[in-house]
Amino acid sequence: MKKCLIARICMTLCLVLGIFFIPYNQLHVQAAEVIATVSGTILSGTTSEILLLSTNEGKMEIKLDSSTDASSCKILLPGKKISVSVSHGSDGYLHAVRINSNSPGSTTNADSSNVATVTGTIGDKTTDSIIFFNTPQGEMEIKLDATTNISGCSVLVAGKSYVITCTRGSDAYMHALSISDPSSASSGSSSLTPAPASDVNSSISTTTVTGTVLSNTKENLLYLSTSGGTMEIVIDNNTDSRNGMILVPDRKLTVSVYRGSDAYMHAATIAGIKDSYTSANVDTSNTSTVTGTVGSKSTENILFLSTPQGDMELKLDTVRSVNNCKVLVSGKKITVTCARGSDAYMHAVDITGA
């Protein structure tokens, strides 16, 4: 009897010790099982959905999705060397679980009290530390820091349009504080206007153009003056204008376009350029409502509203909803709910088209 008791105690101890010494990662079920880690060089043609990788074994096409961990390698430019942990997908593709790069970001003191927001496309000369950003005003060199917030986009690829909030650093360079994707519902001022009826960019090949708004622009038709001439671009329910709502003459825009079945060019996304501003506390518990028409001096930062009582300047940094309109063109009649901010400005809270 005593021997049986000793044997049971020994078996129990063995089980406990066996569980204790099981490798930690075997106690957890992974959502995506890594089957291999491959190293190679990024090829041109890589997009935010498909990574093209040149490896010793040949060319690989690896899908990028919302679960891909790209926190240590946000920039995917041709010629860059990376390693990718991959898993099998139910669609037959290999899917990227994790992307790694050995290039750390730099850290520099930057004046975050005076920021500017610019829209443009990432150039091919971009590196892990400096973004060569093509804007309507010319090429900018913007440094990436370890603290740059890129949560507004999955990865950064050459030729695609982005919105960068930046400020000047102690090294005289402009430094990126945050980078967002204007085609993403979570980027920038994404709450400004209604979401598009469908995500055009996910199903149709688009081209990015930059230019200035012409005076004959309407709510459903954008006339854009570009280096290649005047373009007529249709604005429809699928257009994402959440980062480019103000379409008044001479405003600079970046527009992703595609050819529709009606032979017109259609706008997939519209992104305007914001000037530097400092946010203020706004007392939304005490609001007033005014009706007027959109003034031609309006920008993405400030709405100039012509009312029977006179002209008003309303900041657009705290807009929470826009109804019955996709964009605001010069002369359009709207009703605005506004509130006073700590900067003494009135701030637009809700905008409704007439």
VOBA-1610 file (N, C-alpha, C; in pm, whole numbers, padded with zeros to 5 digits, always signed):
BEGIN
Met+00084-00120+00000Met+00000+00000+00000Met+00087+00124+00000Lys+00193+00116+00083Lys+00282+00229+00094Lys+00357+00250-00038Lys+00393+00139-00105Lys+00463+00148-00234Lys+00373+00210-00340Cys+00244+00176-00339Cys+00149+00233-00436Cys+00135+00383-00417Leu+00131+00425-00290Leu+00116+00567-00261Leu+00239+00644-00311Ile+00358+00585-00287Ile+00482+00649-00333Ile+00484+00658-00486Ala+00436+00551-00552Ala+00434+00549-00699Ala+00341+00657-00754Arg+00225+00676-00688Arg+00129+00778-00734Arg+00188+00918-00719Ile+00256+00938-00606Ile+00319+01070-00583Ile+00425+01097-00688Cys+00505+00995-00719Cys+00609+01011-00822Cys+00548+01042-00958Met+00438+00976-00995Met+00373+01000-01124Met+00319+01142-01131Thr+00262+01189-01021Thr+00207+01325-01017Thr+00317+01428-01035Leu+00431+01405-00963Leu+00545+01496-00977Leu+00597+01498-01120Cys+00602+01384-01183Cys+00650+01377-01322Cys+00560+01455-01416Leu+00427+01442-01395Leu+00333+01515-01479Leu+00350+01666-01463Val+00362+01710-01335Val+00378+01854-01307Val+00505+01907-01369Leu+00617+01831-01348Leu+00744+01875-01404Leu+00741+01873-01556Gly+00671+01775-01615Gly+00661+01767-01761Gly+00590+01887-01818Ile+00477+01928-01756Ile+00402+02046-01801Ile+00487+02170-01784Phe+00560+02178-01673Phe+00641+02296-01644Phe+00750+02318-01750Phe+00808+02207-01798Phe+00919+02218-01892Phe+00875+02216-02038Ile+00743+02213-02067Ile+00697+02227-02206Ile+00731+02367-02253Pro+00787+02384-02372Pro+00817+02518-02423Pro+00692+02605-02419Tyr+00713+02732-02383Tyr+00602+02825-02360Tyr+00512+02838-02482Asn+00574+02844-02604Asn+00492+02869-02721Asn+00407+02749-02759Gln+00432+02632-02700Gln+00349+02517-02729Gln+00222+02516-02646Leu+00212+02606-02550Leu+00091+02614-02468Leu-00012+02708-02529His+00024+02771-02644His-00067+02866-02707His-00093+02825-02851Val-00214+02841-02895Val-00250+02812-03033Val-00235+02940-03113Gln-00152+02938-03215Gln-00130+03057-03295Gln-00238+03071-03401Ala-00280+03198-03425Ala-00384+03224-03524Ala-00335+03188-03663Ala-00207+03217-03694Ala-00149+03183-03823Ala-00020+03105-03798Glu-00015+02982-03843Glu+00102+02898-03816Glu+00211+02931-03917Val+00327+02971-03867Val+00441+03003-03953Val+00500+02873-04006Ile+00508+02862-04140Ile+00564+02740-04200Ile+00707+02761-04246Ala+00747+02889-04265Ala+00884+02916-04309Ala+00913+03064-04294Thr+01041+03096-04289Thr+01086+03235-04292Thr+01179+03250-04412Val+01144+03342-04501Val+01221+03359-04624Val+01286+03497-04625Ser+01403+03506-04685Ser+01474+03633-04698Ser+01490+03665-04846Gly+01487+03794-04877Gly+01502+03833-05015Gly+01499+03983-05034Thr+01484+04024-05159Thr+01484+04165-05196Thr+01348+04201-05256Ile+01291+04313-05211Ile+01161+04358-05262Ile+01173+04397-05409Leu+01076+04353-05488Leu+01073+04383-05631Leu+00976+04496-05660Ser+00998+04567-05771Ser+00902+04669-05814Ser+00771+04601-05850Gly+00662+04670-05829Gly+00530+04611-05848Gly+00466+04572-05717Thr+00542+04580-05607Thr+00487+04552-05474Thr+00381+04657-05440Thr+00269+04612-05387Thr+00161+04702-05345Thr+00133+04680-05197Ser+00032+04750-05146Ser-00005+04732-05006Ser-00082+04602-04985Glu-00112+04530-05094Glu-00182+04401-05082Glu-00093+04282-05116Ile-00001+04300-05210Ile+00085+04190-05254Ile+00233+04231-05246Leu+00313+04151-05175Leu+00457+04171-05166Leu+00526+04081-05268Leu+00601+04143-05358Leu+00680+04067-05456Leu+00823+04059-05404Leu+00872+03937-05383Leu+01002+03917-05319Leu+01092+03829-05406Ser+01214+03878-05431Ser+01313+03799-05505Ser+01399+03723-05404Thr+01394+03591-05408Thr+01470+03507-05316Thr+01566+03419-05396Asn+01651+03344-05325Asn+01745+03253-05392Asn+01670+03144-05468Glu+01548+03115-05426Glu+01469+03010-05489Glu+01384+03063-05604Gly+01380+03197-05620Gly+01299+03255-05726Gly+01207+03365-05674Lys+01117+03410-05759Lys+01024+03517-05725Lys+00905+03462-05646Met+00868+03531-05538Met+00755+03489-05455Met+00652+03601-05450Glu+00525+03561-05450Glu+00414+03655-05429Glu+00352+03624-05294Ile+00359+03720-05203Ile+00314+03698-05065Ile+00206+03800-05032Lys+00092+03754-04987Lys-00019+03845-04956Lys+00004+03917-04823Leu-00032+04045-04822Leu-00030+04126-04700Leu-00174+04152-04659Asp-00207+04127-04534Asp-00343+04152-04488Asp-00341+04222-04353Ser-00459+04240-04296Ser-00471+04317-04172Ser-00399+04254-04054Ser-00373+04123-04061Ser-00307+04055-03949Ser-00155+04053-03963Thr-00103+04100-04076Thr+00043+04103-04095Thr+00108+04200-03997Asp+00211+04151-03927Asp+00286+04236-03834Asp+00402+04300-03909Ala+00384+04428-03946Ala+00488+04501-04018Ala+00544+04613-03932Ser+00532+04599-03801Ser+00572+04706-03710Ser+00721+04738-03717Ser+00804+04638-03755Ser+00948+04663-03762Ser+00996+04690-03904Cys+00903+04693-03999Cys+00941+04720-04139Cys+00821+04776-04212Lys+00798+04907-04197Lys+00680+04971-04255Lys+00698+05008-04401Ile+00823+05031-04444Ile+00845+05079-04580Ile+00890+04965-04670Leu+00812+04938-04775Leu+00842+04830-04868Leu+00876+04890-05003Leu+01005+04915-05024Leu+01053+04976-05148Leu+01140+04878-05226Pro+01135+04886-05358Pro+01217+04796-05441Pro+01364+04805-05403Gly+01429+04688-05395Gly+01571+04682-05363Gly+01601+04663-05215Lys+01500+04677-05130Lys+01522+04662-04987Lys+01526+04515-04948Lys+01620+04478-04860Lys+01634+04340-04815Lys+01554+04320-04686Ile+01471+04218-04684Ile+01386+04190-04568Ile+01376+04039-04547Ser+01323+04002-04432Ser+01287+03862-04407Ser+01139+03857-04371Val+01073+03752-04418Val+00928+03740-04400Val+00892+03602-04347Ser+00818+03600-04236Ser+00761+03475-04186Ser+00627+03455-04256Val+00606+03338-04315Val+00487+03316-04397Val+00405+03197-04345Ser+00276+03200-04380Ser+00185+03090-04346Ser+00103+03057-04470His+00042+02939-04470His-00047+02899-04579His-00183+02964-04558Gly-00240+03018-04668Gly-00375+03073-04661Gly-00475+02980-04727Ser-00601+02994-04691Ser-00705+02908-04749Ser-00729+02943-04896Asp-00675+03058-04942Asp-00692+03100-05082Asp-00579+03049-05171Gly-00489+02968-05114Gly-00380+02914-05193Gly-00255+03000-05194Tyr-00265+03123-05145Tyr-00150+03213-05138Tyr-00070+03190-05010Leu+00057+03227-05014Leu+00132+03243-04891Leu+00097+03380-04833His+00079+03386-04702His+00044+03511-04634His+00157+03552-04541Ala+00187+03681-04538Ala+00292+03731-04450Ala+00240+03740-04307Val+00307+03671-04216Val+00273+03679-04074Val+00351+03793-04009Arg+00480+03803-04045Arg+00566+03905-03986Arg+00673+03947-04088Ile+00699+04078-04095Ile+00804+04129-04183Ile+00910+04195-04096Asn+01036+04161-04119Asn+01145+04215-04038Asn+01249+04286-04123Ser+01305+04392-04065Ser+01416+04464-04126Ser+01512+04501-04015Asn+01640+04509-04048Asn+01741+04539-03946Asn+01774+04686-03937Ser+01694+04771-04001Ser+01725+04914-04003Ser+01645+04987-03896Pro+01709+05033-03788Pro+01639+05104-03681Pro+01609+05247-03719Gly+01505+05306-03662Gly+01473+05446-03686Gly+01556+05537-03599Ser+01569+05662-03641Ser+01646+05759-03564Ser+01553+05837-03472Thr+01611+05909-03379Thr+01533+05992-03288Thr+01598+06130-03279Thr+01519+06235-03304Thr+01568+06372-03301Thr+01464+06460-03235Asn+01509+06562-03161Asn+01415+06655-03101Asn+01343+06733-03210Ala+01210+06738-03201Ala+01129+06807-03301Ala+01028+06897-03232Asp+00994+07008-03298Asp+00901+07105-03243Asp+00759+07063-03278Ser+00695+06984-03191Ser+00561+06932-03218Ser+00452+07036-03198Ser+00488+07158-03156Ser+00389+07263-03136Ser+00357+07336-03266Asn+00440+07318-03369Asn+00419+07386-03496Asn+00430+07284-03608Val+00316+07229-03648Val+00317+07119-03744Val+00252+07161-03875Ala+00284+07087-03979Ala+00223+07106-04111Ala+00179+06971-04163Thr+00074+06970-04245Thr+00024+06846-04305Thr+00033+06857-04456Val+00099+06760-04519Val+00118+06762-04664Val+00071+06631-04724Thr+00026+06639-04849Thr-00021+06522-04921Thr+00066+06500-05044Gly+00100+06377-05072Gly+00183+06348-05188Gly+00205+06199-05204Thr+00301+06163-05287Thr+00333+06022-05311Thr+00478+05994-05273Ile+00503+05872-05231Ile+00639+05833-05190Ile+00724+05803-05313Gly+00842+05866-05318Gly+00932+05849-05431Gly+01020+05727-05419Asp+01078+05686-05532Asp+01161+05565-05536Asp+01292+05580-05461Lys+01336+05705-05435Lys+01464+05726-05365Lys+01450+05709-05213Thr+01326+05687-05165Thr+01301+05675-05022Thr+01381+05561-04960Thr+01431+05586-04838Thr+01506+05485-04763Thr+01436+05459-04631Asp+01500+05377-04545Asp+01441+05350-04414Asp+01438+05474-04325Ser+01524+05570-04354Ser+01534+05686-04266Ser+01479+05815-04326Ile+01473+05826-04457Ile+01424+05948-04522Ile+01323+05916-04630Ile+01206+05982-04623Ile+01104+05970-04727Ile+01123+06084-04827Phe+01139+06049-04953Phe+01138+06149-05059Phe+00992+06160-05105Phe+00931+06273-05069Phe+00786+06287-05082Phe+00753+06384-05195Asn+00685+06335-05297Asn+00649+06418-05413Asn+00515+06485-05388Thr+00516+06618-05373Thr+00396+06696-05346Thr+00372+06793-05462Pro+00252+06854-05468Pro+00226+06953-05574Pro+00325+07070-05571Gln+00387+07096-05455Gln+00482+07207-05443Gln+00626+07164-05475Gly+00649+07037-05495Gly+00783+06987-05522Gly+00819+06870-05432Glu+00943+06825-05442Glu+00989+06710-05363Glu+01035+06754-05225Met+00990+06682-05122Met+01031+06707-04985Met+01112+06588-04933Glu+01207+06617-04845Glu+01281+06512-04774Glu+01234+06513-04629Ile+01165+06408-04588Ile+01107+06401-04455Ile+01167+06282-04381Lys+01226+06307-04266Lys+01290+06200-04190Lys+01187+06116-04114Leu+01215+05987-04106Leu+01137+05895-04025Leu+01208+05874-03893Asp+01135+05881-03782Asp+01191+05857-03650Asp+01134+05729-03593Ala+01197+05682-03487Ala+01144+05564-03417Ala+01007+05593-03358Thr+00978+05722-03335Thr+00850+05760-03273Thr+00744+05798-03376Thr+00775+05794-03506Thr+00675+05827-03608Thr+00556+05733-03599Asn+00436+05790-03593Asn+00314+05711-03584Asn+00266+05674-03724Ile+00277+05546-03758Ile+00234+05499-03890Ile+00118+05401-03874Ser+00045+05413-03763Ser-00067+05322-03738Ser-00182+05346-03835Gly-00179+05461-03904Gly-00288+05491-03998Gly-00276+05419-04131Cys-00172+05338-04150Cys-00158+05261-04274Cys-00083+05132-04245Ser-00110+05030-04323Ser-00050+04899-04298Ser+00099+04902-04333Val+00131+04936-04458Val+00270+04951-04501Val+00278+05071-04595Leu+00401+05117-04623Leu+00422+05229-04715Leu+00488+05176-04842Val+00429+05207-04958Val+00485+05160-05085Val+00504+05279-05179Ala+00599+05265-05271Ala+00631+05373-05364Ala+00514+05401-05458Gly+00494+05529-05489Gly+00393+05569-05586Gly+00254+05587-05532Lys+00231+05550-05405Lys+00097+05563-05348Lys+00084+05694-05272Ser-00039+05747-05266Ser-00063+05875-05201Ser-00079+05859-05050Tyr-00013+05948-04974Tyr-00022+05947-04828Tyr-00035+06090-04777Val-00079+06102-04652Val-00086+06231-04583Val+00014+06226-04467Ile+00108+06321-04465Ile+00211+06322-04361Ile+00200+06449-04278Thr+00189+06432-04148Thr+00197+06544-04054Thr+00342+06553-04007Cys+00405+06669-04028Cys+00548+06679-04000Cys+00583+06812-03933Thr+00703+06818-03880Thr+00752+06938-03814Thr+00904+06943-03828Arg+00961+07063-03809Arg+01106+07076-03826Arg+01179+07030-03700Gly+01287+06954-03721Gly+01365+06902-03609Gly+01487+06987-03580Ser+01558+06950-03475Ser+01677+07025-03435Ser+01791+07010-03534Asp+01779+06914-03629Asp+01881+06893-03731Asp+01847+06965-03862Ala+01740+07051-03856Ala+01694+07131-03971Ala+01613+07051-04071Tyr+01603+06918-04054Tyr+01518+06837-04140Tyr+01372+06846-04096Met+01280+06823-04191Met+01141+06800-04154Met+01131+06655-04107His+01058+06633-03997His+01042+06499-03940His+00894+06459-03940Ala+00869+06335-03976Ala+00731+06285-03981Ala+00681+06253-03841Leu+00572+06318-03801Leu+00508+06285-03673Leu+00411+06170-03692Ser+00336+06175-03803Ser+00242+06068-03832Ser+00222+06058-03983Ile+00191+05939-04029Ile+00164+05914-04171Ile+00034+05837-04181Ser-00054+05881-04269Ser-00182+05812-04285Ser-00213+05789-04433Asp-00297+05693-04458Asp-00337+05655-04593Asp-00474+05715-04622Pro-00485+05810-04716Pro-00615+05874-04741Pro-00721+05779-04794Ser-00680+05661-04845Ser-00777+05564-04894Ser-00827+05473-04783Ser-00770+05490-04662Ser-00811+05409-04548Ser-00912+05483-04463Ala-01016+05414-04418Ala-01122+05477-04337Ala-01071+05525-04204Ser-00954+05476-04162Ser-00904+05514-04030Ser-00803+05627-04035Ser-00776+05682-04152Ser-00671+05781-04163Ser-00718+05922-04149Gly-00627+06008-04097Gly-00650+06152-04096Gly-00785+06191-04043Ser-00853+06279-04118Ser-00983+06329-04077Ser-01093+06243-04134Ser-01084+06113-04110Ser-01174+06019-04175Ser-01318+06033-04132Ser-01346+06106-04026Ser-01484+06120-03980Ser-01556+06235-04048Leu-01484+06311-04135Leu-01544+06432-04190Leu-01663+06406-04279Thr-01652+06317-04375Thr-01761+06296-04469Thr-01803+06151-04469Pro-01921+06121-04524Pro-01966+05982-04526Pro-01867+05891-04596Ala-01855+05768-04547Ala-01765+05671-04608Ala-01814+05640-04749Pro-01721+05604-04841Pro-01763+05570-04977Pro-01848+05444-04979Ala-01930+05431-05084Ala-02018+05315-05093Ala-01940+05185-05104Ser-01823+05191-05168Ser-01737+05073-05177Ser-01593+05119-05184Asp-01500+05026-05153Asp-01358+05057-05156Asp-01306+05036-05298Val-01301+05146-05374Val-01260+05137-05514Val-01119+05083-05527Asn-01028+05129-05440Asn-00886+05095-05453Asn-00860+04946-05441Ser-00949+04872-05376Ser-00924+04730-05354Ser-00957+04647-05477Ser-01030+04703-05574Ser-01074+04622-05687Ser-01035+04679-05823Ile-00995+04807-05829Ile-00968+04872-05957Ile-00831+04938-05954Ser-00760+04930-06064Ser-00630+04995-06075Ser-00648+05146-06090Thr-00580+05223-06004Thr-00594+05368-06006Thr-00462+05437-06039Thr-00474+05562-06082Thr-00358+05647-06109Thr-00370+05773-06024Thr-00260+05819-05968Thr-00262+05938-05883Thr-00220+06060-05963Val-00302+06167-05954Val-00271+06293-06023Val-00279+06407-05921Thr-00205+06513-05947Thr-00211+06631-05862Thr-00242+06753-05948Gly-00305+06852-05888Gly-00339+06973-05962Gly-00417+07070-05876Thr-00473+07172-05940Thr-00551+07274-05869Thr-00695+07275-05920Val-00787+07306-05831Val-00929+07308-05863Val-00962+07429-05951Leu-01041+07408-06055Leu-01085+07516-06142Leu-01223+07566-06100Ser-01258+07688-06142Ser-01379+07755-06094Ser-01508+07689-06141Asn-01505+07611-06249Asn-01627+07548-06297Asn-01655+07412-06233Thr-01581+07380-06128Thr-01604+07255-06054Thr-01742+07252-05990Lys-01807+07136-05997Lys-01939+07115-05937Lys-01929+07003-05833Glu-02039+06981-05763Glu-02039+06878-05659Glu-02016+06739-05716Asn-02058+06717-05840Asn-02043+06583-05900Asn-01938+06577-06010Leu-01869+06692-06035Leu-01769+06692-06142Leu-01656+06788-06105Leu-01536+06731-06086Leu-01419+06808-06050Leu-01339+06843-06175Tyr-01316+06972-06195Tyr-01228+07017-06303Tyr-01093+07047-06240Leu-00992+06969-06279Leu-00861+06977-06216Leu-00756+07018-06318Ser-00684+07127-06290Ser-00577+07172-06377Ser-00449+07101-06337Thr-00395+07018-06425Thr-00273+06941-06398Thr-00163+06980-06497Ser-00045+06927-06476Ser+00067+06956-06566Ser+00040+06901-06706Gly-00050+06803-06716Gly-00083+06744-06846Gly-00206+06804-06910Gly-00266+06906-06847Gly-00387+06968-06900Gly-00502+06961-06801Thr-00621+07000-06846Thr-00740+06999-06760Thr-00807+06862-06762Met-00837+06811-06645Met-00907+06682-06634Met-01047+06703-06581Glu-01144+06627-06635Glu-01279+06623-06583Glu-01294+06493-06506Ile-01318+06502-06376Ile-01320+06384-06291Ile-01455+06375-06220Val-01522+06264-06239Val-01654+06244-06178Val-01640+06213-06029Ile-01724+06276-05947Ile-01732+06247-05804Ile-01863+06172-05781Asp-01856+06050-05730Asp-01977+05971-05710Asp-01982+05912-05570Asn-02076+05822-05548Asn-02096+05764-05414Asn-01976+05684-05368Asn-01893+05636-05462Asn-01776+05557-05426Asn-01653+05641-05397Thr-01661+05771-05422Thr-01547+05859-05397Thr-01524+05878-05248Asp-01399+05862-05206Asp-01362+05886-05066Asp-01303+06027-05057Ser-01383+06121-05008Ser-01339+06262-05000Ser-01312+06304-04856Arg-01289+06207-04769Arg-01275+06237-04627Arg-01151+06318-04595Asn-01054+06321-04686Asn-00934+06401-04664Asn-00921+06514-04766Gly-01028+06537-04843Gly-01026+06645-04943Gly-01166+06693-04970Met-01225+06758-04871Met-01366+06797-04879Met-01386+06931-04947Ile-01287+07020-04940Ile-01303+07156-04990Ile-01256+07167-05135Leu-01350+07188-05228Leu-01318+07196-05370Leu-01350+07336-05422Val-01275+07434-05377Val-01292+07571-05423Val-01175+07607-05516Pro-01192+07708-05602Pro-01088+07741-05700Pro-00950+07760-05639Asp-00850+07708-05710Asp-00707+07723-05677Asp-00660+07635-05561Arg-00749+07553-05503Arg-00704+07462-05399Arg-00626+07347-05462Lys-00515+07307-05401Lys-00431+07200-05453Lys-00481+07065-05400Leu-00489+06968-05490Leu-00542+06837-05455Leu-00454+06725-05510Thr-00460+06610-05442Thr-00406+06485-05496Thr-00524+06390-05510Val-00545+06338-05631Val-00664+06257-05659Val-00622+06124-05721Ser-00676+06014-05666Ser-00659+05882-05727Ser-00777+05861-05821Val-00748+05835-05949Val-00854+05826-06049Val-00852+05692-06121Tyr-00966+05656-06179Tyr-00977+05536-06261Tyr-01082+05561-06370Arg-01073+05486-06478Arg-01168+05503-06587Arg-01294+05422-06560Gly-01408+05490-06566Gly-01536+05424-06542Gly-01595+05366-06669Ser-01702+05289-06655Ser-01767+05228-06772Ser-01831+05332-06863Asp-01848+05458-06812Asp-01905+05566-06892Asp-01797+05644-06968Ala-01672+05594-06964Ala-01556+05654-07033Ala-01502+05777-06962Tyr-01567+05822-06855Tyr-01516+05934-06774Tyr-01412+05882-06674Met-01323+05971-06633Met-01236+05941-06520Met-01315+05967-06392His-01307+05875-06296His-01378+05886-06169His-01277+05901-06056Ala-01315+05974-05952Ala-01228+05992-05836Ala-01248+05877-05738Ala-01139+05807-05706Ala-01145+05704-05600Ala-01124+05771-05465Thr-01018+05853-05454Thr-00992+05928-05331Thr-00950+06070-05366Ile-00985+06163-05279Ile-00944+06303-05294Ile-00876+06345-05165Ala-00757+06402-05176Ala-00684+06447-05057Ala-00637+06590-05079Gly-00672+06678-04984Gly-00630+06816-04989Gly-00505+06837-04906Ile-00457+06960-04901Ile-00336+06993-04827Ile-00373+07083-04711Lys-00338+07041-04591Lys-00365+07121-04472Lys-00245+07206-04437Asp-00271+07328-04396Asp-00166+07415-04346Asp-00141+07379-04200Ser-00033+07434-04143Ser-00004+07407-04003Ser-00107+07474-03913Tyr-00144+07408-03806Tyr-00236+07465-03709Tyr-00215+07399-03574Thr-00259+07466-03471Thr-00253+07411-03336Thr-00394+07384-03289Ser-00422+07261-03246Ser-00557+07226-03203Ser-00592+07297-03073Ala-00722+07316-03052Ala-00769+07388-02933Ala-00880+07307-02867Asn-00907+07338-02741Asn-01020+07277-02672Asn-01149+07346-02718Val-01248+07266-02756Val-01374+07321-02809Val-01489+07282-02717Asp-01568+07380-02677Asp-01680+07357-02586Asp-01804+07315-02667Thr-01815+07185-02695Thr-01927+07135-02776Thr-02058+07127-02697Ser-02053+07159-02567Ser-02177+07160-02488Ser-02256+07288-02510Asn-02192+07386-02575Asn-02258+07515-02599Asn-02240+07550-02747Thr-02337+07512-02830Thr-02324+07530-02975Thr-02427+07629-03029Ser-02401+07676-03149Ser-02497+07761-03223Ser-02501+07713-03366Thr-02610+07746-03437Thr-02628+07699-03574Thr-02643+07818-03668Val-02566+07815-03778Val-02571+07923-03876Val-02589+07863-04016Thr-02650+07940-04105Thr-02670+07897-04243Thr-02605+07999-04337Gly-02539+07952-04439Gly-02474+08041-04533Gly-02421+07965-04652Thr-02334+08029-04730Thr-02275+07966-04848Thr-02123+07959-04834Val-02065+07855-04895Val-01921+07832-04886Val-01846+07941-04963Gly-01751+08004-04897Gly-01671+08109-04960Gly-01554+08053-05038Ser-01509+08127-05138Ser-01401+08080-05227Ser-01264+08079-05160Lys-01251+08142-05041Lys-01123+08142-04971Lys-01109+08023-04876Ser-01209+07935-04873Ser-01207+07821-04781Ser-01090+07728-04810Thr-01038+07666-04703Thr-00930+07569-04714Thr-00968+07444-04637Glu-00878+07345-04635Glu-00903+07225-04555Glu-00897+07254-04406Asn-00842+07370-04369Asn-00833+07409-04229Asn-00947+07499-04184Ile-00983+07594-04270Ile-01082+07695-04230Ile-01190+07708-04337Leu-01315+07702-04293Leu-01431+07723-04379Leu-01473+07870-04369Phe-01469+07940-04483Phe-01520+08077-04488Phe-01666+08070-04528Leu-01754+08112-04438Leu-01899+08100-04459Leu-01962+08238-04472Ser-02029+08262-04584Ser-02098+08389-04607Ser-02241+08376-04556Thr-02276+08455-04455Thr-02410+08451-04395Thr-02476+08588-04410Pro-02608+08596-04388Pro-02676+08727-04395Pro-02619+08828-04295Gln-02557+08778-04188Gln-02502+08866-04085Gln-02357+08905-04114Gly-02295+08843-04216Gly-02156+08871-04248Gly-02077+08743-04268Asp-01949+08758-04295Asp-01862+08642-04319Asp-01810+08584-04188Met-01806+08452-04181Met-01754+08382-04064Met-01635+08295-04104Glu-01541+08279-04011Glu-01429+08187-04029Glu-01445+08074-03928Leu-01466+07953-03978Leu-01490+07837-03891Leu-01379+07734-03912Lys-01309+07700-03806Lys-01204+07598-03816Lys-01267+07460-03836Leu-01196+07375-03911Leu-01249+07243-03946Leu-01177+07128-03876Asp-01110+07155-03764Asp-01033+07050-03698Asp-01115+06964-03604Thr-01241+07000-03578Thr-01322+06921-03484Thr-01455+06877-03546Val-01463+06873-03678Val-01586+06831-03744Val-01614+06684-03712Arg-01735+06656-03667Arg-01768+06518-03631Arg-01863+06453-03732Ser-01933+06533-03815Ser-02020+06474-03916Ser-02048+06572-04028Val-02067+06516-04149Val-02109+06593-04266Val-02223+06516-04331Asn-02334+06583-04354Asn-02452+06517-04408Asn-02500+06584-04536Asn-02557+06503-04626Asn-02618+06551-04751Asn-02519+06619-04846Cys-02391+06592-04831Cys-02293+06644-04928Cys-02165+06562-04919Lys-02105+06539-05034Lys-01978+06466-05041Lys-01860+06562-05034Val-01877+06678-05101Val-01773+06780-05103Val-01838+06917-05086Leu-01756+07018-05061Leu-01805+07156-05048Leu-01743+07240-05159Val-01829+07293-05247Val-01782+07377-05356Val-01822+07522-05328Ser-01755+07614-05394Ser-01781+07756-05374Ser-01927+07789-05407Gly-01994+07859-05314Gly-02132+07899-05335Gly-02235+07801-05284Lys-02192+07684-05237Lys-02289+07585-05188Lys-02350+07631-05057Lys-02482+07614-05044Lys-02553+07653-04923Lys-02547+07539-04820Ile-02506+07570-04700Ile-02494+07469-04595Ile-02540+07527-04461Thr-02570+07437-04368Thr-02600+07475-04230Thr-02493+07415-04141Val-02435+07498-04054Val-02322+07453-03972Val-02353+07472-03824Thr-02337+07365-03747Thr-02341+07374-03602Thr-02198+07398-03555Cys-02176+07504-03477Cys-02039+07541-03440Cys-02029+07573-03290Ala-01906+07575-03241Ala-01880+07603-03099Ala-01749+07679-03087Arg-01735+07756-02980Arg-01614+07836-02961Arg-01503+07752-02898Gly-01381+07776-02947Gly-01265+07705-02894Gly-01181+07793-02805Ser-01083+07730-02738Ser-00995+07804-02647Ser-00902+07900-02722Asp-00896+07887-02857Asp-00814+07977-02939Asp-00892+08098-02987Ala-01017+08115-02936Ala-01107+08227-02969Ala-01172+08211-03106Tyr-01139+08105-03180Tyr-01205+08079-03307Tyr-01335+08003-03284Met-01429+08017-03378Met-01545+07927-03384Met-01502+07805-03464His-01544+07687-03417His-01508+07562-03481His-01634+07491-03531Ala-01630+07443-03655Ala-01743+07368-03710Ala-01751+07232-03644Val-01871+07194-03602Val-01891+07065-03537Val-01970+06971-03630Asp-02082+07019-03685Asp-02163+06941-03778Asp-02194+07026-03900Ile-02188+06967-04020Ile-02216+07037-04143Ile-02326+06961-04220Thr-02428+07033-04264Thr-02539+06971-04338Thr-02562+07049-04466Gly-02565+06978-04579Gly-02591+07044-04706Gly-02738+07076-04723Ala-02764+07187-04792Ala-02904+07229-04811Ala-02970+07142-04918
//
